[in-house]
Amino acid sequence: MAKSSAPSRERIVAGAADLISRRGLNATSIRELAKHAQAPLGSTYHFFPEGKQQLATEAVRYAGGAIARLLRKELDAGPVAGLRAFLALWRGIVVESDFRAGCPVLAVSVEEPPADEIPPALVAAAEAFEEWEQLLAQALRAHGADADRAPGLAALIVASVEGAIAMCRAKRSMQPLDQVAQQLEALIDGALDRRA
């Protein structure tokens, strides 16, 4: 019978997402991922027999899915409400980590992949970004934005927020996120007003 303190698969995945958001994927070993999740290395290989790439892929999917669930919930109140929730999530992560953590999806995306393959974690990152963009575009259209403009504005929102997170970490200040938030809200309001 397993002890209640035994690490769960989800705890290992969540821990891996957190460590990748801090160090990136290439700078992190499977041993470090297991240690960060407070899991024995054997448990990590039990749950992820394919090793680091499998765990990283699951960590990116986990993070991407968590953000998608947040967006689905908050976008019902409108695109600005969804944006504010998206920004609040990242603000919390960056501030609570003392500017050490960012987005694991972005972290995997900016690292150089091997020359001969596209790693599954990178594919998972692309899928996460695409899902966030689709959710935002749907909400923009549903609340009156031009159907042709909505996908581009959704991509701009995701790219701006992700870039602002990186800038906040570098500058050790939330000012970039605050500035981006203000500009994105104005863009969304303008996009919705044109159809009203």
N, C-alpha and C positions, 0 to 999 in steps of 0.2 A: 504494500500500500504506500502510495506516495505521501511524503510529508507535506503539510500545508505550506511550509516554507520553500518547497521546491519551486524553481523558477518556471513560470509559464512561458509558453511560446510567445504570447502577446507581450509579456514584460521584456523578453529579449529583443523583440522587434522594436518596441518603443524605446528601449535603451539604445539600440543601434541607431535609430532615427535621431535621437538626441546627440549622440557622439558624432555622427556624420555631420550634423548641423553645426558642430563646433570645429571639427578638424578637417572635414572633407573625407572622401572615401579612400583616396590613394594613400593618405597619411595615417590610415587606421588599419590595424591588423585584426584578424578574427579573435585573437586572444584579448586584445584591448576592448573589442566590442563586447565580449563575454564578461570581462571584468567590470566594465561600465554598467552592464545590466545586472551585476552581482549574480552571475550564473556560472556554474562550472563549465569549463571548456567542453567537456564531454556532453553536457546537456545541449550546448550550442550545436555541436556536430550531430547530435541525435535529431534535433528539430530541423537542422539545415545541413543535410548530408553533402550537398554540393558546395558547402563552404561559404566564404565571404561574399561572393557575387549573389548567391541565393539569399543570404541574409540582407544584403544591401538592397536588393530588389524588393524584398518584402518590407523593408523599412521605408523605402520611398513610396510604395503603394499604401502603406499604413498612414504616412504623413499626408499624402495626396488625398486619400479617402477621408481623413479627419477634416481637412479643410473643405472638401466638397460637401460633407454633411453640414458643416457650419454655414456654408454659402446657401445650400438648399433651404435651410431653416430661415436664415435672416433675409434672403432675397424676396421672400413672400411679402415683406413690408416695403419692398422697393429697392432699386439699385443703390441708392445712397445708404440705406440701412445695411445692405449687404456689404458695401464698401467699408462702412464704419466698423462692422464686426470683423471683417478681414484685417483691417488695420489694427484693431484692438487686440486681436490674437497675436499678431507679430510684435506689437508694442510690449505685450506681456512677456513673450519669449525673450526678446532682446534685453529688456530691462531686468527681468528676474535672473538672467544669466550674466548680468553685469557686462553686456555687450560681447559675450563669448559665443553665443548661439545665434544662428540665423535659420535659414530654411534648408532642410536636408534635400529637398527636390532641386533647389538651385545649386547646392554644394556638389551634387552628383553631376549636374548639367555643365558646370564650368571646368570640370577636370578633363584632361586629355585622355581619350579612350585609347586602347591598344590599336595599333595601325591595321590589324587584320580582322577586327570585329567591332560590332556595336554591342556593348555590354547590355544585358537585360535591365540593369538598373537605369541606364540612360533611356532605354525604351520606356520604362515605367515613368521616368521623369517627364518625358514628352507627353505621355498619356495623361499624367496629372495636370500639366499645364493646359492641355487641350480641354479636359473636363472643366476646369475652372473657367476657362474662356467661354465655353459653351453655356455654362450656367449663367454667367454674367450677361452674355449676349441675349439669352432667352428672357432674362429679367428686364433688360433694357427694352427689348421689343415689346414685351408684355405691358410695359409702363409708358409706351408711347414713342420710343426712339425709332428712327428710320431703320427699316429692316436691313438695308444695305450698309448702313453706318455702324450698326450694333456690333458685328464681329470685330471690326477694327478698334472700336472703343474698348471692347472687352480685352483685346490683346494689349492695348495701351495700359489699361488698369493693371493687369497682371505684371507686365514688364516694369511698369513704374514702381509698383509696390515692392517687387523683388529687388529691383535696383536700389530703392531707398533703404531696404533692410541692410544690404551690403554697405551702403554709405554710412548708415547709422553705426554699424560695427566699426568701420574704419575711423570715423570721426568721434566715436564714443559720445554720441549726442543723438537725441531723437529729432532734432531739427529737420533733417532731410525727410523723414516720414511725415512730419507735420506739414512741411511745404508741399509735398506731393499730395497729401490728403486734401488740402485746400484747393489745389489746382484740379484734381480729379473730380471733386464735388462740383466745382464750377462747370467742368466739361459735361458731366452727367446732367446737371440741371439745364444747361444749354441744349443738350441733345433731346431732352424730354420736352422742353418748352417749345421747340420748333414744331412739334407735332400737335401741341395742345390747341 
